[in-house]
Amino acid sequence: QVQLEESGGRLVQAGDSLRLSCAISGDTSSAYAVGWFRQAPGKEREFVAGVSWSGGTTSYSDSVKGRFRISRDPAKTPVYLQMNNLKVEDTAVYSCAARQGYGGPQIVSTAELNDYWGHGTQVTVSS
C-alpha cells in the first residue's frame, strides 16, 4: 500500500509561480510512476504531468508544456510540480497519482489505471 499526500496549493495571482509537493509513504520499495492531474469546477479531470519511476522521463499536457515541470529523486520523496507563469485557467484541484511499474510516464497518464491517489490540493489563480 502507498499513501499520497499533496501540499502547496494556495491562492496566487496570474503570472506567479507555485510548487506543489506529493509526499509518498508506505511501500516505497516498489517502483511507481507518478503523475499530476487537475480538475476544475464543471470540467473533466485531466492529466497534467507525469514522471517515470526513475525520474528520468517526463511527460506533459500541451496546456502546461513549457510552464510546468515535474521532478523526482527516486531515492526520496516527494514528487514536485513546479508551476510557472500561472494562468487563471490553471485554477483547479490538483491531485497526484501513482501506478506501480517500471514504465515511463505514459503509464500514469490514464486516470482510471492508476493504483493510488491523494486527496488533492486547491490552486486558485486570480487575474
GROMACS elastic network, one bead per residue, 0.5 to 0.9 nm:
[ bonds ]
;  ai    aj funct       b0    kb
    1    25     6  0.86161   500
    1    26     6  0.58634   500
    1    27     6  0.55707   500
    1    28     6  0.86810   500
    1   116     6  0.83822   500
    2    24     6  0.68064   500
    2    25     6  0.57470   500
    2    27     6  0.54287   500
    2    28     6  0.70810   500
    2    98     6  0.84713   500
    2   115     6  0.87741   500
    2   116     6  0.67357   500
    2   117     6  0.88897   500
    3    23     6  0.80013   500
    3    24     6  0.57473   500
    3    25     6  0.51817   500
    3    26     6  0.59760   500
    3    27     6  0.84341   500
    3   116     6  0.71003   500
    3   117     6  0.75139   500
    3   118     6  0.70916   500
    4    22     6  0.62853   500
    4    23     6  0.55943   500
    4    25     6  0.66000   500
    4    26     6  0.88863   500
    4    96     6  0.71036   500
    4    97     6  0.73920   500
    4    98     6  0.81536   500
    4   116     6  0.72629   500
    4   117     6  0.61265   500
    4   119     6  0.78563   500
    5    21     6  0.79478   500
    5    22     6  0.54125   500
    5    23     6  0.51240   500
    5    24     6  0.67376   500
    5    25     6  0.85248   500
    5    95     6  0.85841   500
    5    96     6  0.78165   500
    5   117     6  0.83190   500
    5   118     6  0.51331   500
    5   119     6  0.67682   500
    5   120     6  0.75145   500
    5   121     6  0.88644   500
    6     9     6  0.82749   500
    6    20     6  0.69952   500
    6    21     6  0.54871   500
    6    23     6  0.63566   500
    6    94     6  0.80843   500
    6    95     6  0.67606   500
    6    96     6  0.68519   500
    6   118     6  0.63640   500
    6   119     6  0.71147   500
    6   120     6  0.58154   500
    6   121     6  0.59413   500
    7    19     6  0.87863   500
    7    20     6  0.57899   500
    7    21     6  0.52494   500
    7    22     6  0.66042   500
    7    23     6  0.81727   500
    7   120     6  0.79114   500
    7   121     6  0.60024   500
    7   122     6  0.88572   500
    8    18     6  0.74760   500
    8    19     6  0.62133   500
    8    21     6  0.62144   500
    8   121     6  0.70978   500
    8   122     6  0.84448   500
    8   123     6  0.83371   500
    9    18     6  0.76698   500
    9    19     6  0.78666   500
    9    20     6  0.63560   500
    9    21     6  0.88833   500
    9    93     6  0.84012   500
    9    94     6  0.79837   500
    9   120     6  0.88344   500
    9   121     6  0.52008   500
    9   122     6  0.50336   500
    9   124     6  0.77819   500
   10    18     6  0.84196   500
   10   121     6  0.80367   500
   10   122     6  0.61926   500
   10   123     6  0.50916   500
   10   124     6  0.61641   500
   10   125     6  0.84245   500
   11   122     6  0.82043   500
   11   123     6  0.61150   500
   11   125     6  0.59170   500
   11   126     6  0.73112   500
   12    15     6  0.85408   500
   12    16     6  0.64032   500
   12    17     6  0.79895   500
   12    18     6  0.80033   500
   12    86     6  0.83156   500
   12   123     6  0.78043   500
   12   124     6  0.62518   500
   12   125     6  0.50108   500
   12   126     6  0.62409   500
   12   127     6  0.89923   500
   13    16     6  0.56482   500
   13    17     6  0.87298   500
   13    86     6  0.75602   500
   13    87     6  0.80433   500
   13    88     6  0.80942   500
   13   124     6  0.81993   500
   13   125     6  0.52063   500
   13   127     6  0.59821   500
   14    17     6  0.86703   500
   14    85     6  0.69036   500
   14    86     6  0.52711   500
   14    87     6  0.50051   500
   14    88     6  0.61402   500
   14   125     6  0.57271   500
   14   126     6  0.57779   500
   14   127     6  0.53386   500
   15    84     6  0.71588   500
   15    87     6  0.64355   500
   15   125     6  0.87721   500
   15   127     6  0.88618   500
   16    83     6  0.84166   500
   16    84     6  0.63670   500
   16    85     6  0.54748   500
   16    86     6  0.55847   500
   16    87     6  0.83831   500
   16   125     6  0.84916   500
   17    82     6  0.74682   500
   17    83     6  0.54516   500
   17    85     6  0.59452   500
   17    86     6  0.62381   500
   18    81     6  0.82691   500
   18    82     6  0.61178   500
   18    83     6  0.51776   500
   18    84     6  0.65892   500
   18    85     6  0.89833   500
   18    86     6  0.80409   500
   18   123     6  0.89021   500
   19    80     6  0.67165   500
   19    81     6  0.55664   500
   19    83     6  0.58888   500
   19    84     6  0.85184   500
   20    79     6  0.83127   500
   20    80     6  0.56331   500
   20    81     6  0.50101   500
   20    82     6  0.64426   500
   20    83     6  0.78783   500
   20    94     6  0.85865   500
   20   121     6  0.83719   500
   21    77     6  0.88661   500
   21    78     6  0.59248   500
   21    79     6  0.57529   500
   21    81     6  0.64347   500
   21    82     6  0.87589   500
   21    96     6  0.88200   500
   22    36     6  0.88382   500
   22    77     6  0.75965   500
   22    78     6  0.50274   500
   22    79     6  0.50085   500
   22    80     6  0.62856   500
   22    81     6  0.82764   500
   22    95     6  0.83516   500
   22    96     6  0.63382   500
   22    97     6  0.88284   500
   22   118     6  0.80433   500
   23    77     6  0.56728   500
   23    79     6  0.65831   500
   23    80     6  0.88060   500
   24    27     6  0.87507   500
   24    28     6  0.72748   500
   24    76     6  0.88932   500
   24    77     6  0.59107   500
   24    78     6  0.60368   500
   24    79     6  0.79287   500
   25    28     6  0.63136   500
   25    77     6  0.81713   500
   26    29     6  0.85953   500
   27    30     6  0.64912   500
   28    31     6  0.73756   500
   28    32     6  0.82775   500
   30   100     6  0.70633   500
   30   101     6  0.78191   500
   31    52     6  0.89736   500
   31    53     6  0.55570   500
   31    54     6  0.80862   500
   31    74     6  0.87397   500
   31    99     6  0.84364   500
   31   100     6  0.57359   500
   31   101     6  0.53955   500
   31   102     6  0.60045   500
   32    52     6  0.72937   500
   32    54     6  0.85164   500
   32    98     6  0.59149   500
   32    99     6  0.53064   500
   32   101     6  0.53243   500
   32   102     6  0.68112   500
   32   103     6  0.84264   500
   32   108     6  0.89651   500
   33    50     6  0.72752   500
   33    51     6  0.58488   500
   33    54     6  0.80607   500
   33    55     6  0.84497   500
   33    97     6  0.83861   500
   33    98     6  0.56382   500
   33    99     6  0.54133   500
   33   100     6  0.63722   500
   33   101     6  0.66021   500
   33   102     6  0.71973   500
   33   103     6  0.70595   500
   33   104     6  0.68749   500
   33   105     6  0.59911   500
   33   106     6  0.85933   500
   33   107     6  0.70981   500
   33   108     6  0.61712   500
   34    49     6  0.85928   500
   34    50     6  0.56809   500
   34    51     6  0.55055   500
   34    52     6  0.66658   500
   34    53     6  0.71801   500
   34    79     6  0.76073   500
   34    96     6  0.69407   500
   34    97     6  0.56360   500
   34    99     6  0.65475   500
   34   100     6  0.87911   500
   34   105     6  0.71356   500
   34   107     6  0.89001   500
   34   108     6  0.63018   500
   34   109     6  0.88954   500
   35    47     6  0.75570   500
   35    48     6  0.74151   500
   35    49     6  0.55319   500
   35    51     6  0.62125   500
   35    52     6  0.87077   500
   35    59     6  0.89383   500
   35    70     6  0.84174   500
   35    79     6  0.87770   500
   35    95     6  0.83341   500
   35    96     6  0.55283   500
   35    97     6  0.52725   500
   35    98     6  0.63778   500
   35    99     6  0.85629   500
   35   105     6  0.72796   500
   35   108     6  0.58410   500
   35   109     6  0.67898   500
   36    46     6  0.88008   500
   36    47     6  0.63671   500
   36    48     6  0.54205   500
   36    49     6  0.52510   500
   36    50     6  0.62262   500
   36    70     6  0.84363   500
   36    81     6  0.77204   500
   36    94     6  0.67406   500
   36    95     6  0.56573   500
   36    97     6  0.63318   500
   36    98     6  0.89840   500
   36   108     6  0.88727   500
   36   109     6  0.85699   500
   37    45     6  0.66506   500
   37    46     6  0.54853   500
   37    48     6  0.50573   500
   37    49     6  0.71155   500
   37    50     6  0.88566   500
   37    93     6  0.82736   500
   37    94     6  0.56618   500
   37    95     6  0.52411   500
   37    96     6  0.61393   500
   37    97     6  0.75975   500
   37   109     6  0.85155   500
   37   111     6  0.80894   500
   38    44     6  0.85731   500
   38    45     6  0.55635   500
   38    46     6  0.55038   500
   38    47     6  0.66492   500
   38    48     6  0.67088   500
   38    90     6  0.85943   500
   38    91     6  0.86538   500
   38    92     6  0.57691   500
   38    93     6  0.53819   500
   38    95     6  0.60411   500
   38    96     6  0.86266   500
   38   120     6  0.85006   500
   39    42     6  0.82852   500
   39    43     6  0.63057   500
   39    44     6  0.60946   500
   39    46     6  0.63344   500
   39    91     6  0.84652   500
   39    92     6  0.51786   500
   39    93     6  0.53392   500
   39    94     6  0.66757   500
   39    95     6  0.83530   500
   40    43     6  0.53731   500
   40    44     6  0.73482   500
   40    45     6  0.73652   500
   40    89     6  0.85530   500
   40    90     6  0.81886   500
   40    91     6  0.64247   500
   40    93     6  0.63470   500
   40    94     6  0.88494   500
   41    44     6  0.84131   500
   41    91     6  0.89422   500
   41    92     6  0.71391   500
   41    93     6  0.86323   500
   43    46     6  0.86315   500
   45   111     6  0.82568   500
   46    61     6  0.86703   500
   46   109     6  0.88453   500
   46   110     6  0.89795   500
   46   111     6  0.81745   500
   47    50     6  0.80677   500
   47    60     6  0.79368   500
   47    61     6  0.66210   500
   47   108     6  0.87737   500
   47   109     6  0.58926   500
   47   110     6  0.74614   500
   47   111     6  0.75085   500
   48    59     6  0.83616   500
   48    60     6  0.57935   500
   48    61     6  0.52435   500
   48    62     6  0.85352   500
   48    63     6  0.79980   500
   48    64     6  0.69533   500
   48    65     6  0.88817   500
   48    68     6  0.86678   500
   48    94     6  0.89131   500
   48   109     6  0.82893   500
   49    58     6  0.72338   500
   49    59     6  0.54585   500
   49    61     6  0.63092   500
   49    64     6  0.82331   500
   49    65     6  0.87171   500
   49    68     6  0.80521   500
   49    69     6  0.77850   500
   49    70     6  0.64948   500
   49    81     6  0.81506   500
   49   105     6  0.80646   500
   49   109     6  0.77439   500
   50    57     6  0.83368   500
   50    58     6  0.55460   500
   50    59     6  0.51378   500
   50    60     6  0.65851   500
   50    70     6  0.68269   500
   50    71     6  0.87943   500
   50   104     6  0.84132   500
   50   106     6  0.71412   500
   50   107     6  0.86874   500
   50   108     6  0.66074   500
   50   109     6  0.67452   500
   51    54     6  0.79146   500
   51    55     6  0.57225   500
   51    56     6  0.73785   500
   51    57     6  0.57247   500
   51    59     6  0.65074   500
   51    70     6  0.66821   500
   51    71     6  0.69186   500
   51    72     6  0.75685   500
   51    79     6  0.87048   500
   51   104     6  0.69193   500
   51   106     6  0.83034   500
   51   108     6  0.82742   500
   52    55     6  0.51455   500
   52    56     6  0.63376   500
   52    57     6  0.53591   500
   52    58     6  0.64222   500
   52    59     6  0.88139   500
   52    72     6  0.88720   500
   52   101     6  0.89092   500
   52   102     6  0.73234   500
   52   103     6  0.64612   500
   52   106     6  0.81775   500
   52   107     6  0.84612   500
   52   108     6  0.86166   500
   53    56     6  0.78229   500
   53    57     6  0.84432   500
   53    72     6  0.86612   500
   53    74     6  0.67703   500
   53   100     6  0.84970   500
   53   101     6  0.73521   500
   53   102     6  0.59659   500
   53   103     6  0.71963   500
   53   104     6  0.71726   500
   53   105     6  0.79581   500
   54    57     6  0.75722   500
   54    72     6  0.79368   500
   54    73     6  0.74257   500
   54    74     6  0.55477   500
   54    75     6  0.88800   500
   54   102     6  0.80893   500
   54   104     6  0.87322   500
   55    58     6  0.73251   500
   55    70     6  0.89181   500
   55    71     6  0.64782   500
   55    72     6  0.53135   500
   55    73     6  0.61701   500
   55    74     6  0.63242   500
   56    71     6  0.87522   500
   56    72     6  0.86487   500
   56   104     6  0.86681   500
   57   104     6  0.63540   500
   57   105     6  0.66315   500
   58    69     6  0.85786   500
   58    70     6  0.70534   500
   58    71     6  0.80076   500
   58   104     6  0.76210   500
   58   105     6  0.58190   500
   58   106     6  0.86030   500
   59    65     6  0.86291   500
   59    70     6  0.84060   500
   59   104     6  0.86746   500
   59   105     6  0.59659   500
   59   106     6  0.71721   500
   59   109     6  0.86536   500
   60    63     6  0.81165   500
   60    64     6  0.66234   500
   60    65     6  0.55870   500
   60    66     6  0.87629   500
   60    68     6  0.80157   500
   60    69     6  0.82655   500
   60    70     6  0.85537   500
   61    64     6  0.57308   500
   61    65     6  0.60533   500
   62    65     6  0.52044   500
   62    66     6  0.86505   500
   63    66     6  0.88297   500
   63    67     6  0.87252   500
   64    67     6  0.54222   500
   64    68     6  0.55896   500
   64    69     6  0.86728   500
   64    83     6  0.84516   500
   64    90     6  0.87047   500
   65    68     6  0.61377   500
   65    69     6  0.80475   500
   66    69     6  0.77317   500
   66    84     6  0.87143   500
   67    82     6  0.82537   500
   67    83     6  0.61233   500
   67    84     6  0.51016   500
   67    85     6  0.62841   500
   67    86     6  0.77928   500
   68    81     6  0.67487   500
   68    82     6  0.54596   500
   68    84     6  0.59572   500
   68    85     6  0.85736   500
   68    86     6  0.89337   500
   69    80     6  0.79640   500
   69    81     6  0.56607   500
   69    82     6  0.50141   500
   69    83     6  0.65615   500
   69    84     6  0.84327   500
   70    79     6  0.72312   500
   70    80     6  0.55841   500
   70    82     6  0.62884   500
   70    83     6  0.87434   500
   71    78     6  0.89418   500
   71    79     6  0.58804   500
   71    80     6  0.53002   500
   71    81     6  0.66480   500
   71    82     6  0.81427   500
   72    75     6  0.85537   500
   72    76     6  0.75732   500
   72    77     6  0.70807   500
   72    78     6  0.68025   500
   72    80     6  0.63803   500
   73    76     6  0.53746   500
   73    77     6  0.68343   500
   73    78     6  0.79610   500
   73    79     6  0.75660   500
   74    77     6  0.71395   500
   74    78     6  0.89997   500
   74    79     6  0.88629   500
   76    79     6  0.84977   500
   77    80     6  0.87314   500
   79    96     6  0.87802   500
   83    86     6  0.65838   500
   84    87     6  0.89660   500
   86    89     6  0.82702   500
   86    90     6  0.64737   500
   86    91     6  0.87519   500
   86   125     6  0.68925   500
   87    90     6  0.53379   500
   87    91     6  0.75991   500
   87   125     6  0.62907   500
   87   126     6  0.79619   500
   87   127     6  0.78616   500
   88    91     6  0.57827   500
   88   124     6  0.75402   500
   88   126     6  0.57927   500
   88   127     6  0.62038   500
   89    92     6  0.80983   500
   89   125     6  0.75974   500
   90   123     6  0.76348   500
   90   124     6  0.74989   500
   90   125     6  0.67326   500
   91    94     6  0.88727   500
   91   122     6  0.78249   500
   91   123     6  0.54260   500
   91   125     6  0.54086   500
   91   126     6  0.83461   500
   92   121     6  0.84608   500
   92   122     6  0.60893   500
   92   123     6  0.55457   500
   92   124     6  0.65638   500
   92   125     6  0.88013   500
   93   120     6  0.58487   500
   93   121     6  0.54130   500
   93   123     6  0.60342   500
   93   124     6  0.84519   500
   94   119     6  0.86935   500
   94   120     6  0.51996   500
   94   121     6  0.52902   500
   94   122     6  0.62217   500
   94   123     6  0.69800   500
   95   117     6  0.70801   500
   95   118     6  0.58270   500
   95   119     6  0.63873   500
   95   121     6  0.64866   500
   95   122     6  0.89083   500
   96   116     6  0.84537   500
   96   117     6  0.59535   500
   96   118     6  0.56303   500
   96   119     6  0.81420   500
   96   120     6  0.70680   500
   97   108     6  0.73675   500
   97   111     6  0.79556   500
   97   114     6  0.63682   500
   97   115     6  0.73786   500
   97   116     6  0.54719   500
   97   118     6  0.64551   500
   98   108     6  0.66220   500
   98   114     6  0.57925   500
   98   115     6  0.59134   500
   98   116     6  0.51767   500
   98   117     6  0.66030   500
   99   107     6  0.71248   500
   99   108     6  0.58151   500
   99   113     6  0.73998   500
   99   116     6  0.66898   500
  100   103     6  0.86331   500
  100   107     6  0.88999   500
  100   108     6  0.88881   500
  100   114     6  0.80376   500
  100   115     6  0.69834   500
  100   116     6  0.89205   500
  101   104     6  0.86111   500
  101   107     6  0.81559   500
  103   106     6  0.74937   500
  103   107     6  0.61813   500
  103   108     6  0.88747   500
  104   107     6  0.61110   500
  104   108     6  0.81307   500
  105   108     6  0.56909   500
  105   109     6  0.67764   500
  106   109     6  0.51272   500
  106   110     6  0.77747   500
  107   110     6  0.70000   500
  107   113     6  0.79527   500
  107   114     6  0.81906   500
  108   111     6  0.68816   500
  108   113     6  0.71180   500
  108   114     6  0.60531   500
  109   112     6  0.89665   500
  109   113     6  0.82989   500
  109   114     6  0.82800   500
  110   113     6  0.57027   500
  110   114     6  0.70695   500
  111   114     6  0.56352   500
  112   115     6  0.84347   500
  114   117     6  0.75905   500
  117   120     6  0.83963   500
  118   121     6  0.88595   500
